[in-house]
Structures are given as C-alpha cells and as structure tokens.
C-alpha cells in the first residue's frame, strides 16, 4: 500500500486509541503456516517411508484448503477435518496406511513448529504495553496450544480461543460470541481483528460489528465490500499505526 493510501485510511477511520484488544488470527498472520506445514508433512511422510515432494505437498494443500473452506461455510467441523484430509491424501498417493495414525504423526510435528511470520515477535513486543492481545483461530487445539507454548510471543497473549474447543468456527457469529464471553465482553468498538483470511477473519469481524485489519502480504486484490478499517502488507505496518 502506498504512503498516500495509508494516510487516507488513517484519516478515514477512528483513532487507534479507542482499541483495548487486538485479536489476531494464528495461521498466516502470526505463525508462518506454509513453512510449518511443509516441514510437518515432510516429517510425517518420512516416518512411514513415503516420498515427499512438490506433488505430495500440492495434493495435500488442495485437499486441506477445500476442507477448511467447508468449515468456514459450516459444512463440516475442525474435528472432522483432522483425519478426513489424510484419508483423501493417502488415497491420492495410493498409500495403504491408517489415516488416523498419519494424522497423529503430522499434528505432533506441526505442534512443534512455532515459526513466526516476519516481524511478529517484534510487533507484539512493541504493542504489548498498550494493548491486551488474544489469538482467535479455527485451527486444531493440540497444534495451536503446542505451537504457542513453544513460541517467542507466548507471554504477550492473554487468551487463545480455538474453534475446536468452543464448538463454532470463524466467521460464525457463535464463534465471536464465545470469544467475547471469554474476554470479558469488551465493547466491540474497543477490539480490532487482524487476520489474513478474508472470509473467516474479515467478513466474520465486520459482520460482528468489529473493526477489521486485513493482513495481505501477498497483495491480493481487495474485494469492494465490505469496507474495512485497514489493510497492511506487513506486521511492521501494524506497529507503525498502533504503537
């Protein structure tokens, strides 16, 4: 985003001083999910003697993305995704191996991958004295709790709210209802949602009456609606705005 566009947005929206809570998505926003996913899938394949290459990764990502979009639409649950995606992958690879066991291996590896996105540690350390921060995620509990516990940002996070634990997934209103109950019902105008998922993070937040900041490092075209509070391409831009 150009400096001119940033200035226009800064004047077009309320001051950041109104915020008490910063609500972050996890995967693709604070955690470098692509790198962690690649490493975890490679390790899981290695454990069972399956060749891991670009085709295997692409097949898995296609299956996984489709299933998580179904979660966002309310057509399935995170718990169902956990094993079903590996049933489909192993069928695609023509490998005879229990999907549940492969899933357990993968999740164990993924939970140990706490790589952060560029600037995440610095940004949260800078913002921590001024804001309370929570993570709102559609991920799986054993992965998200494990990776946060092993990460350099754990001391800055007041709460970790996971769809699998509360029974609703973003962008459902029920997810945000449960999240705000956990956070002590702060005023909605006092919370800012920051995430890379347009459907899950941004549409969900706006529909709930929250300000939304779209983290868009790959510079995807922004949909015309709904209007959002901010768009950033790096977490350092978030720090420049809010610190």
C-alpha positions, 0 to 999 in steps of 0.5 A: 500500500502506498504512503498516500493510501495509508494516510487516507485510511488513517484519516478515514477511520477512528483513532487507534486509541479507542482499541483495548484488544487486538485479536489476531488470527494464528495461521498466516498472520502470526505463525508462518503456516506454509513453512510449518506445514511443509516441514510437518508433512515432510516429517510425517511422510518420512516416518512411514517411508513415503516420498515427499515432494512438490506433488505430495505437498500440492495434493495435500494443500488442495485437499486441506484448503477445500476442507477448511473452506467447508468449515468456514461455510459450516459444512463440516467441523475442525474435528472432522477435518483432522483425519478426513484430509489424510484419508483423501491424501493417502488415497491420492498417493495410493498409500495403504496406511491408517489415516488416523495414525498419519494424522497423529504423526503430522499434528505432533510435528506441526505442534512443534513448529512455532515459526513466526511470520516476519516481524511478529515477535517484534510487533507484539513486543512493541504493542504489548504495553498498550494493548491486551492481545488474544489469538482467535483461530479455527485451527486444531487445539493440540497444534495451536496450544503446542505451537504457542507454548513453544513460541517467542510471543507466548507471554504477550497473549492473554487468551487463545480461543480455538474453534475446536474447543468452543464448538463454532468456527470463524466467521460464525457469529457463535464463534465471536460470541464465545470469544467475547464471553471469554474476554470479558465482553469488551465493547466491540468498538474497543477490539480490532481483528487482524487476520489474513483470511478474508472470509473467516477473519474479515467478513466474520469481524465486520459482520460482528460489528468489529473493526477489521485489519486485513493482513495481505502480504501477498497483495491480493486484490481487495474485494469492494465490500465490505469496507474495512478499517485497514489493510497492511502488507506487513506486521511492521505496518501494524506497529507503525499505526498502533504503537 
